[in-house]
Amino acid sequence: MLRVHLFAISLLALANSFSHAGEPVGGLTSPTLLAPECLAIPYAPVPVFRHANGVRLGTLKLEAPELAKVDTAACDARPRVMLHMRGAPAPIPVELTEVGYEDFALAVFSVRDLSVGRWVRGKAGGQYFWMPISASAKLLTFEEDLVQGVHQFDEVCVVPGQCMQAPAHVIQKIVAAGRVRDDTCYGNAYDLVDKVRGKDGRLYYYLQLPEGAAQDSAIPPNLWVPARTAAGAWTGFFYPRGC
C-alpha cells in the first residue's frame, strides 16, 4: 500500500513539474527580442500560436525596434516586447521574468515536448500563447537550472525514489536551524549540493548541512528531497537580485 501511495504522489508531482498555480516555471531567452546588458540585437519578430503546434495567434514585436539596434548606456530605454494579435485593438505587453540580475527573459508558464520540438507557453495580459524554442533561444527553469537552495519540504528520501513523509518535529527543527544561520540571508538550513532526475521522473535535490553548523541529532546531516511537494509546490528558491 505504501508503494502505491508513493507512486501516486510521484505521478502527481510529475504532472505539475512544468506548471503550478499560474506562476512562471522559468524564462526563455530570445536573442531577437531581448538582450542582456542593453546590447544591440538582431531584431526579428517572433510568431506565436494558440496551442503548441497549432493555429497562428499573432506575433511578438518590440514597441520601438530602433532602440534595439544599438548599444545603450541605460537599460530603461529598452523597448517592451508586445503581443500583436490578429483583430486585437492594441498590442499587449508580454510578461517577463528575471533569470539573473537585470537579465530578463520571456516568462514561461508550461512546457510541452512534441515530435516537432519543444514548445513553451507565455503570457501577455490575460492572453496565453505558445511558441517553439528556436535554436538560438534557451529555456531556463527555476527548479532545475536556476535553483539556489531549498526552503521547506514535506518528504525526505534515503535515495531518489525512496521517500517518506517528513516528521513534523524534524521539519520544525530544520526551519529553526535555517533561521539562526548567519552565513546566508535566505533562511535555508541546508546547502544545495546536487540535483538529479530519478527513475520515477521526479527531480530530487541533495542537501547537506553547512560545515561548522551546530549538530542536532534530530536533523539529518544530509538527505535527498523532491523538488516538488506532493501538492506540486516547488520546494526551492531563486532570487535574481539577492536578499
Backbone as CSV, one residue per row, in Angstrom:
resi,resn,N_x,N_y,N_z,CA_x,CA_y,CA_z,C_x,C_y,C_z
1,MET,0.824,-1.205,0.000,0.000,0.000,0.000,0.860,1.258,0.000
2,LEU,1.957,1.234,0.791,2.838,2.391,0.864,3.448,2.689,-0.500
3,ARG,3.866,1.617,-1.221,4.460,1.811,-2.541,3.460,2.437,-3.504
4,VAL,2.201,1.997,-3.435,1.162,2.547,-4.296,0.964,4.018,-3.998
5,HIS,0.966,4.357,-2.696,0.762,5.745,-2.286,1.902,6.631,-2.787
6,LEU,3.137,6.156,-2.621,4.287,6.942,-3.077,4.288,7.082,-4.588
7,PHE,3.858,6.033,-5.291,3.812,6.111,-6.749,2.783,7.138,-7.201
8,ALA,1.641,7.200,-6.510,0.613,8.182,-6.853,1.125,9.591,-6.628
9,ILE,1.852,9.778,-5.528,2.443,11.088,-5.247,3.415,11.469,-6.343
10,SER,4.223,10.514,-6.796,5.205,10.774,-7.839,4.537,11.225,-9.121
11,LEU,3.440,10.548,-9.499,2.747,10.917,-10.717,2.164,12.316,-10.606
12,LEU,1.616,12.650,-9.442,1.050,13.970,-9.230,2.115,15.044,-9.367
13,ALA,3.265,14.820,-8.749,4.348,15.799,-8.824,4.859,15.941,-10.240
14,LEU,4.954,14.835,-10.963,5.442,14.888,-12.339,4.486,15.670,-13.214
15,ALA,3.196,15.488,-13.009,2.211,16.194,-13.820,2.292,17.695,-13.606
16,ASN,2.713,18.107,-12.414,2.798,19.526,-12.101,4.207,20.085,-12.269
17,SER,5.144,19.285,-12.727,6.539,19.703,-12.725,6.822,20.889,-13.621
18,PHE,5.984,21.141,-14.630,6.224,22.269,-15.506,5.105,23.292,-15.449
19,SER,4.229,23.227,-14.461,3.158,24.213,-14.347,2.528,24.105,-12.968
20,HIS,2.413,25.239,-12.235,1.794,25.185,-10.915,1.284,26.563,-10.531
21,ALA,-0.007,26.609,-10.192,-0.634,27.789,-9.605,-0.491,29.045,-10.458
22,GLY,-0.321,28.904,-11.789,-0.269,30.071,-12.648,0.999,30.886,-12.537
23,GLU,2.023,30.371,-11.868,3.277,31.097,-11.728,4.267,30.633,-12.781
24,PRO,5.191,31.513,-13.207,6.194,31.094,-14.193,7.041,29.945,-13.660
25,VAL,7.371,29.020,-14.545,8.254,27.914,-14.180,9.681,28.188,-14.649
26,GLY,9.857,29.281,-15.367,11.187,29.628,-15.856,11.123,30.757,-16.851
27,GLY,12.204,30.949,-17.598,12.264,32.019,-18.582,12.915,31.525,-19.861
28,LEU,12.508,32.105,-20.981,13.072,31.756,-22.279,13.861,32.940,-22.809
29,THR,15.150,32.756,-22.983,15.949,33.803,-23.601,15.568,33.882,-25.076
30,SER,15.487,35.077,-25.604,15.111,35.262,-27.004,16.035,36.316,-27.602
31,PRO,17.134,35.895,-28.224,18.145,36.834,-28.724,17.627,37.851,-29.733
32,THR,16.489,37.553,-30.399,15.972,38.506,-31.379,14.977,39.492,-30.766
33,LEU,14.661,39.318,-29.475,13.719,40.224,-28.808,14.312,40.888,-27.571
34,LEU,15.175,40.183,-26.868,15.727,40.693,-25.623,17.243,40.582,-25.653
35,ALA,17.909,41.510,-24.957,19.371,41.472,-24.922,19.861,41.766,-23.509
36,PRO,20.822,41.001,-23.022,21.410,41.308,-21.716,22.319,42.528,-21.808
37,GLU,22.416,43.264,-20.713,23.334,44.400,-20.611,23.099,45.454,-21.690
38,CYS,21.864,45.573,-22.169,21.471,46.649,-23.081,22.258,46.663,-24.381
39,LEU,22.647,45.505,-24.869,23.402,45.434,-26.112,22.461,45.382,-27.311
40,ALA,22.975,45.769,-28.466,22.197,45.701,-29.694,21.898,44.239,-30.027
41,ILE,20.748,44.007,-30.658,20.344,42.644,-31.008,19.945,42.573,-32.482
42,PRO,19.985,41.392,-33.078,19.493,41.206,-34.447,17.976,41.034,-34.408
43,TYR,17.269,42.139,-34.249,15.828,42.095,-34.026,15.075,41.392,-35.158
44,ALA,14.116,40.540,-34.741,13.214,39.886,-35.687,11.938,39.512,-34.943
45,PRO,10.765,39.862,-35.481,9.506,39.454,-34.848,9.412,37.936,-34.739
46,VAL,8.656,37.464,-33.715,8.537,36.024,-33.460,7.063,35.621,-33.524
47,PRO,6.699,34.685,-34.385,5.306,34.226,-34.454,4.940,33.382,-33.232
48,VAL,3.697,33.512,-32.769,3.203,32.713,-31.646,1.863,32.102,-32.030
49,PHE,1.445,31.090,-31.243,0.310,30.266,-31.646,-0.661,30.066,-30.485
50,ARG,-1.910,29.719,-30.841,-2.945,29.500,-29.819,-2.645,28.248,-29.004
51,HIS,-2.117,27.236,-29.630,-1.767,25.986,-28.977,-0.416,25.535,-29.502
52,ALA,0.224,24.639,-28.781,1.504,24.112,-29.240,1.319,23.453,-30.599
53,ASN,2.055,23.937,-31.590,1.971,23.436,-32.963,0.562,23.605,-33.530
54,GLY,-0.115,24.700,-33.098,-1.490,24.931,-33.520,-1.641,26.106,-34.471
55,VAL,-2.790,26.779,-34.375,-3.140,27.892,-35.252,-2.406,29.161,-34.822
56,ARG,-1.951,29.926,-35.774,-1.244,31.177,-35.512,-2.139,32.144,-34.729
57,LEU,-1.608,32.695,-33.648,-2.340,33.662,-32.824,-1.934,35.087,-33.155
58,GLY,-0.635,35.302,-33.350,-0.142,36.642,-33.602,1.370,36.657,-33.665
59,THR,1.945,37.804,-33.289,3.386,37.980,-33.390,3.913,38.775,-32.203
60,LEU,5.073,38.382,-31.702,5.757,39.169,-30.684,6.672,40.166,-31.392
61,LYS,6.501,41.454,-31.035,7.293,42.515,-31.648,7.778,43.479,-30.579
62,LEU,8.816,44.216,-30.867,9.274,45.287,-29.984,8.490,46.550,-30.305
63,GLU,8.110,47.300,-29.254,7.315,48.502,-29.490,8.137,49.617,-30.143
64,ALA,9.446,49.592,-29.946,10.332,50.592,-30.565,11.603,49.870,-31.006
65,PRO,11.528,49.136,-32.099,12.652,48.293,-32.517,13.933,49.060,-32.815
66,GLU,13.823,50.337,-33.155,15.034,51.111,-33.444,15.928,51.248,-32.220
67,LEU,15.342,51.141,-31.023,16.134,51.249,-29.791,16.976,50.005,-29.547
68,ALA,16.628,48.912,-30.213,17.356,47.668,-30.011,18.478,47.478,-31.030
69,LYS,18.646,48.423,-31.937,19.639,48.276,-32.990,21.018,48.766,-32.591
70,VAL,21.097,49.461,-31.433,22.385,49.990,-30.983,22.567,49.699,-29.498
71,ASP,23.804,49.676,-29.050,24.079,49.535,-27.619,23.609,50.791,-26.904
72,THR,23.051,50.627,-25.708,22.598,51.779,-24.932,23.202,51.739,-23.542
73,ALA,23.398,52.922,-22.959,24.017,53.012,-21.642,23.009,52.785,-20.525
74,ALA,21.730,53.047,-20.792,20.695,52.910,-19.767,19.672,51.876,-20.208
75,CYS,19.469,50.871,-19.384,18.546,49.793,-19.752,17.090,50.235,-19.735
76,ASP,16.789,51.356,-19.086,15.397,51.788,-19.047,14.918,52.264,-20.413
77,ALA,15.837,52.377,-21.359,15.466,52.787,-22.708,15.144,51.603,-23.602
78,ARG,15.264,50.388,-23.075,14.991,49.213,-23.898,13.500,49.098,-24.199
79,PRO,13.138,48.763,-25.419,11.721,48.670,-25.783,11.048,47.438,-25.191
80,ARG,9.746,47.549,-24.967,8.987,46.432,-24.427,8.647,45.428,-25.530
81,VAL,8.495,44.173,-25.107,8.031,43.136,-26.025,6.504,43.140,-25.987
82,MET,5.881,43.191,-27.149,4.427,43.295,-27.234,3.855,42.152,-28.065
83,LEU,2.670,41.684,-27.661,1.942,40.694,-28.435,0.970,41.416,-29.353
84,HIS,1.153,41.233,-30.655,0.239,41.775,-31.659,-0.656,40.628,-32.128
85,MET,-1.923,40.675,-31.715,-2.870,39.630,-32.099,-3.725,40.093,-33.262
86,ARG,-4.043,39.169,-34.124,-4.908,39.483,-35.239,-6.286,39.888,-34.733
87,GLY,-6.755,41.050,-35.142,-8.065,41.518,-34.744,-8.105,42.244,-33.413
88,ALA,-7.000,42.265,-32.661,-6.968,42.949,-31.361,-6.833,44.462,-31.578
89,PRO,-7.477,45.288,-30.743,-7.422,46.741,-30.931,-6.055,47.348,-30.654
90,ALA,-5.253,46.695,-29.812,-3.939,47.250,-29.466,-3.018,46.119,-29.026
91,PRO,-1.704,46.298,-29.190,-0.765,45.270,-28.723,-0.751,45.186,-27.201
92,ILE,-0.358,44.019,-26.670,-0.379,43.764,-25.228,1.037,43.481,-24.745
93,PRO,1.494,44.128,-23.646,2.838,43.848,-23.124,2.989,42.389,-22.713
94,VAL,4.088,41.794,-23.090,4.368,40.400,-22.765,5.024,40.322,-21.388
95,GLU,4.643,39.315,-20.614,5.198,39.156,-19.272,6.626,38.620,-19.345
96,LEU,7.515,39.252,-18.571,8.907,38.843,-18.499,9.233,38.371,-17.090
97,THR,10.360,37.699,-16.942,10.845,37.288,-15.625,12.357,37.404,-15.616
98,GLU,12.932,37.636,-14.454,14.381,37.747,-14.345,15.017,36.365,-14.186
99,VAL,16.036,36.105,-14.978,16.806,34.866,-14.848,18.211,35.175,-14.332
100,GLY,18.435,36.440,-13.991,19.686,36.931,-13.435,19.475,38.395,-13.103
101,TYR,20.453,39.015,-12.476,20.287,40.413,-12.084,20.130,41.292,-13.322
102,GLU,18.952,41.931,-13.445,18.622,42.776,-14.594,18.722,42.021,-15.921
103,ASP,18.622,40.712,-15.874,18.674,39.879,-17.075,17.290,39.271,-17.264
104,PHE,16.537,39.815,-18.217,15.141,39.417,-18.381,14.967,38.416,-19.512
105,ALA,13.969,37.549,-19.341,13.604,36.556,-20.340,12.087,36.494,-20.420
106,LEU,11.580,35.909,-21.483,10.140,35.727,-21.611,9.669,34.748,-20.546
107,ALA,8.670,35.127,-19.765,8.162,34.247,-18.711,7.524,33.009,-19.334
108,VAL,7.885,31.841,-18.817,7.371,30.567,-19.315,6.480,29.952,-18.239
109,PHE,5.267,29.551,-18.635,4.301,29.024,-17.673,4.099,27.519,-17.788
110,SER,4.463,26.948,-18.898,4.438,25.500,-19.048,5.249,25.124,-20.279
111,VAL,5.593,23.843,-20.354,6.455,23.332,-21.419,5.842,22.061,-21.988
112,ARG,5.932,21.901,-23.305,5.446,20.675,-23.945,6.482,20.176,-24.933
113,ASP,6.742,18.894,-24.890,7.643,18.255,-25.841,6.820,17.521,-26.886
114,LEU,6.960,17.914,-28.140,6.247,17.297,-29.243,7.247,16.692,-30.219
115,SER,6.741,15.942,-31.180,7.618,15.342,-32.182,8.316,16.404,-33.020
116,VAL,7.708,17.606,-33.084,8.296,18.700,-33.872,9.231,19.563,-33.038
117,GLY,9.382,19.250,-31.754,10.274,20.021,-30.900,9.616,20.448,-29.607
118,ARG,10.340,21.217,-28.825,9.851,21.684,-27.522,9.175,23.041,-27.669
119,TRP,8.023,23.181,-27.011,7.238,24.417,-27.056,7.058,24.958,-25.641
120,VAL,6.943,26.278,-25.523,6.730,26.909,-24.228,5.509,27.819,-24.294
121,ARG,4.883,27.982,-23.152,3.682,28.813,-23.047,4.018,30.124,-22.356
122,GLY,3.748,31.231,-23.044,3.980,32.553,-22.479,2.670,33.259,-22.214
123,LYS,2.773,34.520,-21.773,1.559,35.244,-21.388,1.716,36.734,-21.672
124,ALA,0.633,37.336,-22.142,0.564,38.786,-22.351,-0.785,39.245,-21.829
125,GLY,-0.784,39.993,-20.710,-2.049,40.336,-20.082,-2.745,39.061,-19.632
126,GLY,-3.975,38.863,-20.060,-4.692,37.628,-19.735,-4.638,36.611,-20.852
127,GLN,-3.859,36.900,-21.884,-3.797,36.022,-23.049,-2.549,35.146,-23.019
128,TYR,-2.743,33.831,-23.065,-1.617,32.897,-23.165,-1.329,32.605,-24.630
129,PHE,-0.090,32.264,-24.915,0.305,31.903,-26.269,1.399,30.837,-26.197
130,TRP,1.608,30.144,-27.305,2.641,29.111,-27.394,3.647,29.483,-28.468
131,MET,4.900,29.130,-28.237,5.937,29.360,-29.240,6.975,28.249,-29.154
132,PRO,7.543,27.863,-30.301,8.589,26.837,-30.269,9.903,27.444,-29.797
133,ILE,10.745,26.636,-29.192,12.064,27.102,-28.780,12.998,27.035,-29.984
134,SER,13.464,28.181,-30.422,14.348,28.224,-31.585,15.749,27.762,-31.195
135,ALA,16.574,27.547,-32.198,17.938,27.073,-31.955,18.767,28.101,-31.191
136,SER,18.434,29.384,-31.338,19.204,30.433,-30.676,18.670,30.781,-29.292
137,ALA,17.483,30.272,-28.944,16.877,30.553,-27.642,17.283,29.479,-26.634
138,LYS,17.069,29.785,-25.349,17.412,28.835,-24.298,16.382,28.908,-23.182
139,LEU,15.895,27.742,-22.766,14.943,27.658,-21.662,15.697,27.458,-20.356
140,LEU,15.414,28.312,-19.376,15.997,28.200,-18.039,14.862,28.013,-17.047
141,THR,14.758,26.829,-16.448,13.708,26.590,-15.467,14.225,26.902,-14.070
142,PHE,13.332,27.379,-13.233,13.721,27.725,-11.867,14.152,26.489,-11.090
143,GLU,13.392,25.399,-11.216,13.652,24.248,-10.351,14.880,23.442,-10.773
144,GLU,15.287,23.528,-12.042,16.419,22.716,-12.477,17.656,23.548,-12.810
145,ASP,17.476,24.688,-13.468,18.624,25.482,-13.926,19.003,26.619,-12.980
146,LEU,18.019,27.212,-12.307,18.259,28.430,-11.542,18.147,28.260,-10.036
147,VAL,17.771,27.089,-9.566,17.569,26.880,-8.128,18.826,27.230,-7.336
148,GLN,18.649,27.963,-6.253,19.766,28.368,-5.389,19.791,27.597,-4.076
149,GLY,18.685,27.043,-3.683,18.605,26.313,-2.427,17.186,25.853,-2.174
150,VAL,16.969,25.250,-1.010,15.660,24.701,-0.659,15.179,25.338,0.636
151,HIS,13.933,25.801,0.634,13.348,26.395,1.831,12.712,25.334,2.712
152,GLN,11.591,24.808,2.254,10.851,23.839,3.052,10.406,22.680,2.170
153,PHE,10.197,21.538,2.785,9.788,20.350,2.054,8.943,19.474,2.973
154,ASP,8.246,18.517,2.383,7.386,17.649,3.188,7.753,16.169,3.072
155,GLU,8.727,15.843,2.208,9.199,14.473,2.076,10.718,14.435,2.209
156,VAL,11.236,13.363,2.765,12.676,13.135,2.828,12.958,11.766,2.219
157,CYS,14.136,11.635,1.603,14.434,10.413,0.864,15.824,9.900,1.229
158,VAL,15.949,8.598,1.358,17.251,7.975,1.552,18.041,8.069,0.252
159,VAL,17.381,7.750,-0.835,17.892,7.923,-2.195,16.714,8.381,-3.037
160,PRO,16.949,8.980,-4.203,15.828,9.391,-5.055,14.874,8.246,-5.339
161,GLY,13.603,8.478,-5.049,12.585,7.454,-5.277,12.189,6.679,-4.045
162,GLN,13.019,6.715,-2.998,12.692,6.026,-1.740,12.468,7.091,-0.669
163,CYS,11.241,7.544,-0.584,10.914,8.700,0.252,9.825,8.372,1.269
164,MET,9.721,9.229,2.268,8.686,9.122,3.284,8.290,10.523,3.723
165,GLN,7.113,10.616,4.317,6.666,11.898,4.848,7.591,12.320,5.974
166,ALA,8.060,13.544,5.927,8.970,14.045,6.953,8.209,14.284,8.254
167,PRO,8.708,13.772,9.389,8.037,14.013,10.679,7.951,15.512,10.979
168,ALA,6.846,15.932,11.544,6.606,17.349,11.805,7.674,17.942,12.722
169,HIS,8.122,17.193,13.742,9.094,17.750,14.684,10.457,17.953,14.018
170,VAL,10.766,17.124,13.011,12.020,17.291,12.283,11.948,18.538,11.407
171,ILE,10.834,18.724,10.724,10.648,19.918,9.892,10.763,21.183,10.738
172,GLN,10.181,21.173,11.923,10.242,22.338,12.802,11.678,22.667,13.188
173,LYS,12.462,21.640,13.476,13.858,21.859,13.845,14.680,22.357,12.646
174,ILE,14.373,21.862,11.469,15.071,22.303,10.268,14.769,23.772,9.980
175,VAL,13.514,24.160,10.110,13.132,25.556,9.913,13.842,26.446,10.933
176,ALA,13.898,25.993,12.189,14.568,26.759,13.241,16.062,26.896,12.949
177,ALA,16.675,25.821,12.440,18.104,25.866,12.121,18.381,26.865,11.006
178,GLY,17.471,26.970,10.048,17.647,27.926,8.971,17.557,29.361,9.434
179,ARG,16.736,29.598,10.440,16.550,30.965,10.948,17.776,31.508,11.660
180,VAL,18.578,30.629,12.222,19.730,31.101,13.013,21.029,31.112,12.206
181,ARG,20.993,30.689,10.945,22.211,30.749,10.132,22.613,32.199,9.902
182,ASP,23.897,32.491,10.078,24.367,33.863,9.884,25.225,34.020,8.632
183,ASP,25.395,32.919,7.866,26.198,32.986,6.648,25.334,33.065,5.392
184,THR,24.017,33.173,5.567,23.105,33.333,4.444,21.881,34.094,4.926
185,CYS,21.237,34.783,3.992,20.039,35.545,4.359,18.769,34.894,3.815
186,TYR,18.879,33.681,3.310,17.733,33.030,2.693,16.933,32.164,3.653
187,GLY,17.440,31.885,4.830,16.696,31.104,5.812,16.680,29.622,5.559
188,ASN,17.599,29.121,4.730,17.656,27.688,4.451,18.662,27.009,5.363
189,ALA,18.258,25.908,5.990,19.143,25.187,6.904,20.218,24.428,6.141
190,TYR,19.859,23.883,4.979,20.776,23.059,4.198,21.320,23.811,2.991
191,ASP,22.494,23.401,2.540,23.047,23.873,1.276,22.695,22.866,0.184
192,LEU,22.393,23.375,-0.995,22.111,22.514,-2.137,23.432,22.056,-2.749
193,VAL,23.623,20.736,-2.815,24.883,20.167,-3.292,24.740,19.563,-4.688
194,ASP,23.597,18.936,-4.945,23.435,18.257,-6.229,21.957,18.124,-6.544
195,LYS,21.645,17.812,-7.785,20.270,17.538,-8.198,20.306,16.471,-9.274
196,VAL,19.265,15.617,-9.280,19.240,14.504,-10.223,17.789,14.154,-10.533
197,ARG,17.550,13.699,-11.744,16.224,13.241,-12.143,16.124,11.751,-11.823
198,GLY,15.159,11.358,-10.997,15.004,9.972,-10.590,14.357,9.120,-11.667
199,LYS,14.389,7.807,-11.466,13.764,6.883,-12.413,12.258,7.082,-12.468
200,ASP,11.681,7.668,-11.419,10.244,7.922,-11.384,9.872,9.215,-12.104
201,GLY,10.851,9.929,-12.651,10.590,11.161,-13.379,10.661,12.414,-12.541
202,ARG,10.703,12.273,-11.223,10.767,13.453,-10.357,12.198,13.978,-10.267
203,LEU,12.316,15.273,-10.020,13.619,15.878,-9.795,13.885,15.879,-8.298
204,TYR,15.121,15.539,-7.911,15.486,15.473,-6.494,16.698,16.367,-6.221
205,TYR,16.694,16.971,-5.017,17.821,17.787,-4.560,18.573,17.052,-3.450
206,TYR,19.891,17.108,-3.507,20.708,16.542,-2.434,21.180,17.692,-1.557
207,LEU,20.874,17.619,-0.268,21.145,18.705,0.668,22.134,18.264,1.749
208,GLN,22.965,19.201,2.179,23.907,18.961,3.273,23.901,20.150,4.213
209,LEU,24.064,19.848,5.512,24.248,20.928,6.469,25.589,21.594,6.201
210,PRO,25.670,22.913,6.325,26.928,23.604,6.057,28.008,23.207,7.060
211,GLU,29.243,23.270,6.638,30.359,22.938,7.516,30.372,23.870,8.722
212,GLY,30.510,23.292,9.894,30.538,24.088,11.114,29.179,24.364,11.706
213,ALA,28.102,23.880,11.061,26.754,24.103,11.589,26.559,23.308,12.873
214,ALA,25.787,23.875,13.790,25.507,23.187,15.051,24.741,21.900,14.765
215,GLN,25.234,20.783,15.266,24.624,19.491,15.003,23.482,19.220,15.976
216,ASP,22.351,18.830,15.440,21.191,18.431,16.226,20.859,17.013,15.793
217,SER,20.796,16.109,16.743,20.582,14.694,16.416,19.270,14.459,15.677
218,ALA,18.324,15.410,15.795,17.033,15.242,15.130,17.086,15.677,13.675
219,ILE,18.183,16.340,13.274,18.311,16.828,11.901,19.347,16.003,11.155
220,PRO,18.969,15.348,10.078,19.949,14.571,9.301,21.036,15.488,8.742
221,PRO,22.302,15.070,8.739,23.372,15.905,8.193,23.267,16.056,6.685
222,ASN,22.644,15.095,6.013,22.428,15.189,4.568,21.214,14.343,4.206
223,LEU,20.564,14.683,3.119,19.374,13.968,2.694,18.984,14.390,1.285
224,TRP,18.138,13.579,0.665,17.531,13.918,-0.615,16.103,14.385,-0.359
225,VAL,15.652,15.372,-1.133,14.258,15.811,-1.066,13.758,16.035,-2.495
226,PRO,12.474,15.783,-2.748,11.928,16.059,-4.079,11.891,17.569,-4.335
227,ALA,12.031,17.952,-5.593,11.972,19.365,-5.957,10.555,19.917,-5.862
228,ARG,9.575,19.026,-5.838,8.177,19.437,-5.715,7.523,18.661,-4.578
229,THR,6.646,19.320,-3.858,5.871,18.646,-2.828,4.824,17.761,-3.491
230,ALA,4.136,16.973,-2.677,3.081,16.106,-3.205,1.976,16.922,-3.873
231,ALA,1.773,18.169,-3.409,0.747,19.033,-3.980,1.239,19.787,-5.211
232,GLY,2.532,19.648,-5.542,3.064,20.286,-6.741,3.791,21.589,-6.513
233,ALA,3.915,22.046,-5.257,4.609,23.301,-4.981,6.121,23.094,-5.033
234,TRP,6.826,24.063,-5.585,8.277,23.994,-5.668,8.895,24.167,-4.285
235,THR,9.842,23.319,-3.919,10.483,23.409,-2.606,11.692,24.335,-2.611
236,GLY,12.176,24.696,-3.805,13.379,25.522,-3.888,13.091,27.007,-3.945
237,PHE,14.173,27.788,-4.132,14.015,29.233,-4.281,15.064,29.769,-5.250
238,PHE,14.754,30.940,-5.820,15.662,31.655,-6.715,15.412,33.141,-6.548
239,TYR,16.449,33.880,-6.174,16.349,35.326,-6.017,17.391,35.985,-6.929
240,PRO,16.968,36.511,-8.087,17.927,37.078,-9.048,18.663,38.301,-8.529
241,ARG,18.113,38.984,-7.529,18.729,40.208,-7.014,19.288,40.025,-5.613
242,GLY,19.379,38.779,-5.156,19.861,38.549,-3.800,18.764,38.829,-2.792
243,CYS,19.155,38.984,-1.532,18.145,39.232,-0.497,18.574,40.415,0.375
